[in-house]
Amino acid sequence: MGAKHLLNKLPFRLLVPIAFVLFYFSILLYVVLSPLIFLYGLLLCPMVWIEWGRQGKDVLVIENDSAHSQEWISRILPLIGERAVVLNYSQRDSWERLSLASQLFEIFGPQAMPERFRERSLPAVILFRKLHRPKKIIFGDSKECEAKLGQLRAELALD
């Protein structure tokens, strides 16, 4: 209520410059912080190689409870076997926010705009090979899922 009262007291000529300053400040903040997100992702990769490498895991699989996702997950998981850590996006409220898998999903997982379309880009597979950038294969609502399954087989054969 106090903020609304304050906005009613400010003249319109003052609100426009404040809006422009906030807009340009947010762009500047984005430009400054984007490299930090990239660096954070680079730091997560060695953690995967060390922590998951001991367990014989090098693949992150993200699924959801949709019929399309379940159909493709039933074809993906036999290829990957015990190498995968599986996250169910439909149960993301129960994910431990600081777990390595959930942080990897936030940095390397499928990014949809707007956020509500993210479920349409699942299932997804992220491969972590030592000294390489993570390889992301998104099955989603694509018509090319068979080709992507072949790509996944080829990437898994490289290891």
Backbone bond lengths (Angstrom), bond angles and torsions (degrees), N, CA, C in turn:
res aa  C-N    CA-C-N  psi(-1)  N-CA   C-N-CA  omega(-1)  CA-C   N-CA-C  phi
1 M - - - 1.448 - - 1.522 109.92 -
2 G 1.334 118.64 -37.77 1.453 122.72 -179.16 1.515 112.09 -65.94
3 A 1.346 118.02 -39.15 1.463 121.71 179.95 1.524 109.88 -67.39
4 K 1.299 117.10 -37.97 1.461 120.66 179.48 1.530 109.91 -66.09
5 H 1.308 116.19 -40.76 1.467 120.99 178.63 1.536 110.23 -64.76
6 L 1.336 116.46 -40.42 1.466 120.83 178.99 1.525 111.33 -65.30
7 L 1.344 116.87 -40.78 1.468 120.35 178.63 1.527 111.38 -64.74
8 N 1.313 117.52 -34.51 1.463 120.29 177.97 1.523 111.47 -68.87
9 K 1.318 118.31 -28.03 1.463 122.31 -179.54 1.534 112.61 -79.77
10 L 1.357 117.68 -28.11 1.464 120.79 -177.81 1.526 110.62 -75.35
11 P 1.311 117.82 137.52 1.465 119.49 176.42 1.532 109.93 -71.71
12 F 1.322 115.54 151.10 1.461 121.68 -177.54 1.528 111.23 -60.41
13 R 1.327 117.44 -35.75 1.458 120.80 -179.74 1.526 112.29 -62.14
14 L 1.316 117.26 -23.50 1.452 120.82 177.86 1.529 111.77 -86.42
15 L 1.327 117.23 -29.85 1.463 120.83 -179.08 1.526 112.40 -68.86
16 V 1.314 117.78 -36.54 1.465 121.03 -177.79 1.535 110.99 -63.14
17 P 1.337 120.59 -49.47 1.477 118.50 177.33 1.526 113.16 -63.42
18 I 1.323 116.96 -34.96 1.467 119.73 177.88 1.529 109.70 -63.73
19 A 1.318 117.44 -41.75 1.460 121.34 178.57 1.526 110.81 -62.91
20 F 1.330 117.84 -43.21 1.464 121.02 178.47 1.528 111.27 -63.75
21 V 1.322 117.39 -42.22 1.466 120.69 179.56 1.523 109.87 -63.34
22 L 1.320 118.02 -44.13 1.467 120.94 179.10 1.522 111.29 -64.43
23 F 1.328 116.54 -39.01 1.468 121.00 178.94 1.526 110.53 -62.08
24 Y 1.316 117.22 -51.03 1.466 120.62 -178.10 1.526 111.79 -69.96
25 F 1.309 117.59 -31.36 1.453 120.61 175.82 1.528 110.46 -66.07
26 S 1.322 117.47 -39.39 1.465 120.17 179.31 1.528 110.96 -66.53
27 I 1.331 117.88 -37.39 1.465 120.65 176.64 1.525 109.94 -65.32
28 L 1.323 116.71 -44.76 1.458 120.94 178.50 1.524 110.74 -60.73
29 L 1.308 117.37 -42.50 1.457 121.77 178.75 1.527 111.11 -62.14
30 Y 1.322 116.89 -40.94 1.462 121.56 177.90 1.531 110.74 -62.92
31 V 1.323 117.01 -44.62 1.468 121.57 -179.41 1.531 110.43 -64.22
32 V 1.304 117.28 -38.44 1.466 120.74 -178.72 1.528 111.52 -73.55
33 L 1.331 118.01 -38.66 1.461 120.87 -174.14 1.528 114.10 -87.14
34 S 1.312 119.32 -19.85 1.469 121.54 -179.60 1.520 113.06 -56.80
35 P 1.341 119.29 -45.22 1.473 117.44 177.43 1.525 113.47 -62.54
36 L 1.322 117.63 -28.69 1.461 119.86 178.27 1.531 111.36 -67.00
37 I 1.320 116.30 -36.14 1.464 120.23 176.96 1.523 109.60 -65.66
38 F 1.331 115.99 -41.83 1.464 120.70 177.17 1.533 110.70 -60.92
39 L 1.326 117.22 -44.82 1.464 121.09 179.06 1.525 111.76 -64.07
40 Y 1.325 116.59 -37.95 1.455 120.59 177.30 1.530 109.96 -61.43
41 G 1.329 116.15 -41.82 1.462 120.17 176.79 1.516 111.57 -62.25
42 L 1.333 116.89 -39.43 1.465 120.18 177.24 1.524 111.91 -64.40
43 L 1.312 117.21 -32.17 1.465 120.50 177.74 1.529 112.53 -75.69
44 L 1.323 116.08 -27.40 1.463 119.09 179.37 1.530 112.03 -71.12
45 C 1.336 117.20 -32.84 1.469 120.26 -177.37 1.525 112.93 -59.27
46 P 1.339 120.07 -49.48 1.471 118.33 176.88 1.534 113.00 -61.66
47 M 1.320 116.20 -29.90 1.464 118.39 176.44 1.528 110.47 -64.66
48 V 1.332 116.13 -38.62 1.466 120.49 177.50 1.520 109.73 -65.24
49 W 1.330 116.50 -46.89 1.468 119.93 -178.13 1.513 111.33 -60.12
50 I 1.326 117.02 -36.69 1.466 120.37 -177.65 1.532 110.73 -81.97
51 E 1.341 116.05 -57.55 1.470 120.21 -172.93 1.529 112.10 -68.52
52 W 1.330 116.48 -51.32 1.456 118.92 -179.13 1.524 111.17 -76.09
53 G 1.331 117.10 -29.22 1.456 120.28 -179.92 1.521 112.24 -59.60
54 R 1.320 116.78 -36.49 1.476 121.23 176.66 1.523 111.60 -62.89
55 Q 1.322 115.91 -31.31 1.464 121.04 -178.33 1.528 112.26 -91.90
56 G 1.332 117.01 -2.67 1.466 121.14 -179.06 1.517 112.94 77.55
57 K 1.323 116.82 24.57 1.464 120.82 -178.92 1.528 109.37 -112.98
58 D 1.332 115.27 137.68 1.452 120.10 178.32 1.530 112.43 -147.14
59 V 1.326 116.55 15.62 1.462 121.37 -176.64 1.529 109.05 -133.15
60 L 1.328 115.65 134.82 1.462 121.43 172.93 1.516 107.37 -111.19
61 V 1.321 116.61 124.46 1.464 122.94 179.30 1.518 107.48 -113.26
62 I 1.333 115.50 129.01 1.462 120.79 177.53 1.518 107.55 -116.11
63 E 1.308 115.83 124.45 1.459 121.99 179.53 1.517 109.16 -126.07
64 N 1.315 116.20 175.51 1.456 121.07 168.40 1.521 107.93 -142.22
65 D 1.302 116.98 -175.41 1.462 120.18 -173.88 1.519 114.34 -89.99
66 S 1.327 118.57 11.15 1.462 120.48 179.97 1.533 110.16 -73.93
67 A 1.321 116.41 157.68 1.465 121.00 -179.66 1.531 110.49 -64.56
68 H 1.347 117.06 -39.68 1.465 120.96 179.05 1.528 110.72 -60.92
69 S 1.303 116.47 -45.59 1.460 121.05 -179.56 1.522 110.73 -63.80
70 Q 1.304 117.77 -45.16 1.465 120.98 -178.70 1.530 111.40 -64.30
71 E 1.328 116.52 -35.80 1.474 120.38 178.01 1.531 110.61 -61.72
72 W 1.329 116.20 -45.61 1.465 119.64 -177.26 1.521 112.35 -78.40
73 I 1.298 118.15 -32.45 1.462 120.74 177.22 1.523 109.87 -63.04
74 S 1.334 117.14 -36.77 1.469 119.75 178.78 1.525 111.39 -65.54
75 R 1.327 118.04 -20.55 1.469 121.53 176.88 1.531 111.88 -95.65
76 I 1.329 116.94 -24.98 1.471 121.20 -177.34 1.521 111.39 -81.86
77 L 1.320 117.26 -46.41 1.474 121.12 -173.86 1.528 114.04 -59.05
78 P 1.341 120.57 -38.21 1.475 118.09 176.55 1.532 112.90 -62.68
79 L 1.320 118.31 -29.64 1.467 121.14 177.74 1.525 111.42 -69.45
80 I 1.315 115.80 -37.01 1.457 121.46 -173.04 1.517 111.65 -87.73
81 G 1.312 116.87 -36.01 1.458 121.05 178.84 1.512 112.75 66.20
82 E 1.307 116.40 -131.15 1.462 122.98 -175.59 1.525 112.83 -84.98
83 R 1.325 117.78 3.26 1.467 121.44 -177.31 1.517 113.05 -80.68
84 A 1.324 118.56 -6.36 1.461 121.35 -168.62 1.520 113.36 -104.33
85 V 1.331 113.23 145.09 1.456 122.74 164.50 1.521 104.18 -107.10
86 V 1.312 117.45 125.28 1.467 121.84 -173.62 1.522 109.74 -108.82
87 L 1.332 115.23 130.47 1.460 122.26 173.67 1.523 108.26 -116.10
88 N 1.321 116.37 136.23 1.460 121.09 175.23 1.527 107.60 -101.97
89 Y 1.328 116.03 113.29 1.458 121.14 -176.61 1.532 111.60 -64.26
90 S 1.309 117.54 -28.11 1.468 120.49 178.71 1.525 111.72 -67.31
91 Q 1.324 116.87 -20.56 1.462 121.37 179.73 1.524 111.62 -108.61
92 R 1.328 117.61 26.14 1.464 121.61 -174.90 1.520 113.62 -63.55
93 D 1.321 118.42 -21.55 1.465 120.31 177.70 1.522 111.49 -66.45
94 S 1.326 117.54 -24.62 1.464 120.63 -179.51 1.536 112.14 -96.41
95 W 1.333 118.04 0.70 1.472 120.31 177.44 1.520 109.40 -66.16
96 E 1.309 115.34 143.73 1.456 120.01 172.31 1.529 106.40 -77.37
97 R 1.313 117.67 116.68 1.468 122.87 -172.18 1.528 113.38 -59.57
98 L 1.312 117.59 -31.26 1.458 120.51 -177.46 1.522 113.54 -96.18
99 S 1.336 116.94 5.99 1.465 118.35 178.08 1.522 109.32 -70.34
100 L 1.305 115.31 151.45 1.460 120.93 -178.84 1.529 111.22 -60.27
101 A 1.318 117.45 -41.30 1.467 120.93 -178.13 1.528 111.50 -63.31
102 S 1.318 118.24 -44.63 1.466 119.66 -179.04 1.525 111.57 -69.53
103 Q 1.327 118.01 -34.03 1.462 120.18 176.44 1.523 110.84 -68.29
104 L 1.328 116.72 -39.24 1.463 120.01 176.95 1.521 111.06 -63.33
105 F 1.325 115.93 -38.99 1.462 119.24 177.57 1.523 111.01 -62.68
106 E 1.318 117.16 -43.57 1.464 120.19 -179.19 1.523 112.33 -63.68
107 I 1.336 117.83 -36.15 1.457 120.91 -177.68 1.527 111.64 -85.13
108 F 1.339 117.95 -46.97 1.462 121.50 -171.35 1.516 114.41 -106.97
109 G 1.320 118.34 -9.83 1.454 120.92 -176.47 1.514 112.47 -69.38
110 P 1.333 116.71 172.43 1.461 120.09 -179.42 1.530 110.68 -62.23
111 Q 1.313 115.84 129.47 1.465 121.94 179.67 1.525 107.97 -105.38
112 A 1.295 116.83 116.01 1.463 121.42 -178.74 1.515 109.70 -111.50
113 M 1.306 115.51 144.48 1.465 121.25 175.57 1.510 107.94 -121.58
114 P 1.260 120.49 121.70 1.452 129.10 -8.09 1.526 110.92 -72.08
115 E 1.295 114.75 168.28 1.469 122.77 -173.70 1.529 112.58 -55.30
116 R 1.310 117.96 -32.24 1.470 119.81 -176.53 1.529 112.69 -66.93
117 F 1.347 117.84 -13.57 1.463 121.45 177.91 1.526 112.40 -85.83
118 R 1.324 117.68 -1.85 1.462 120.26 -176.64 1.520 111.45 -61.15
119 E 1.308 117.32 -37.37 1.462 119.76 -179.55 1.520 111.75 -61.91
120 R 1.336 117.52 -28.05 1.464 120.98 178.60 1.520 111.99 -72.13
121 S 1.320 117.93 -16.69 1.463 120.65 -179.30 1.527 111.87 -95.42
122 L 1.317 116.84 11.37 1.464 120.32 179.71 1.512 109.68 -107.53
123 P 1.297 119.15 150.38 1.454 129.25 9.51 1.527 111.93 -78.64
124 A 1.319 114.24 160.38 1.459 121.30 177.45 1.523 108.58 -140.95
125 V 1.331 114.27 151.45 1.462 121.24 179.56 1.525 107.07 -127.89
126 I 1.326 116.45 132.74 1.466 121.10 176.84 1.528 107.35 -121.50
127 L 1.339 115.55 120.07 1.465 121.91 -179.22 1.523 109.58 -98.42
128 F 1.305 116.86 133.13 1.462 122.53 179.21 1.526 108.34 -116.58
129 R 1.335 116.39 103.86 1.461 121.38 175.89 1.514 108.93 -105.14
130 K 1.312 116.24 144.64 1.467 120.22 -178.33 1.522 110.63 -58.48
131 L 1.333 113.95 135.15 1.462 123.95 176.11 1.521 113.41 61.28
132 H 1.325 116.58 23.62 1.468 122.25 174.38 1.526 109.03 -129.65
133 R 1.313 114.83 156.99 1.464 119.37 173.28 1.520 109.05 -69.53
134 P 1.316 117.75 148.94 1.473 119.45 177.06 1.527 110.66 -60.70
135 K 1.297 115.98 140.18 1.464 122.67 179.41 1.518 107.90 -104.89
136 K 1.327 115.53 121.69 1.470 121.48 -176.25 1.520 109.00 -107.25
137 I 1.327 116.54 128.39 1.463 122.57 175.64 1.517 106.80 -122.74
138 I 1.330 115.27 116.25 1.470 121.52 -175.92 1.523 108.69 -107.31
139 F 1.312 116.64 119.82 1.454 120.91 179.98 1.521 110.59 -86.12
140 G 1.297 118.23 -52.16 1.463 123.48 173.67 1.509 115.09 44.49
141 D 1.331 115.42 -147.65 1.463 122.19 -179.49 1.522 111.76 -89.26
142 S 1.303 116.75 22.20 1.461 122.22 -174.84 1.522 111.26 -72.47
143 K 1.319 114.99 150.34 1.467 121.21 174.81 1.526 110.42 -83.50
144 E 1.320 117.36 -8.97 1.462 122.83 -175.29 1.524 112.62 -100.91
145 C 1.303 118.20 28.37 1.464 120.75 -175.09 1.521 112.11 -63.11
146 E 1.341 117.86 -36.04 1.466 120.22 178.50 1.522 110.49 -63.71
147 A 1.330 117.15 -42.04 1.466 120.96 178.41 1.529 110.02 -65.08
148 K 1.310 116.47 -38.57 1.462 119.70 179.36 1.526 111.23 -68.88
149 L 1.321 117.24 -32.64 1.456 120.59 175.67 1.530 109.86 -65.90
150 G 1.322 117.06 -39.55 1.461 121.21 174.77 1.521 111.73 -64.52
151 Q 1.321 116.71 -39.25 1.471 121.12 176.47 1.524 110.17 -62.77
152 L 1.331 117.03 -41.27 1.463 121.13 178.14 1.526 110.56 -62.36
153 R 1.349 116.75 -43.54 1.468 119.55 177.47 1.517 111.19 -59.33
154 A 1.331 116.35 -43.06 1.474 120.79 -179.64 1.524 110.85 -64.28
155 E 1.323 117.80 -43.09 1.468 121.32 179.98 1.523 111.00 -65.46
156 L 1.329 117.25 -38.68 1.466 120.53 179.40 1.523 111.05 -69.63
157 A 1.333 117.03 -29.68 1.469 120.83 179.56 1.517 111.84 -71.60
158 L 1.339 117.28 -21.02 1.466 120.81 179.87 1.521 111.91 -68.38
159 D 1.307 116.98 -24.78 1.475 120.08 -177.30 1.493 112.91 -84.60
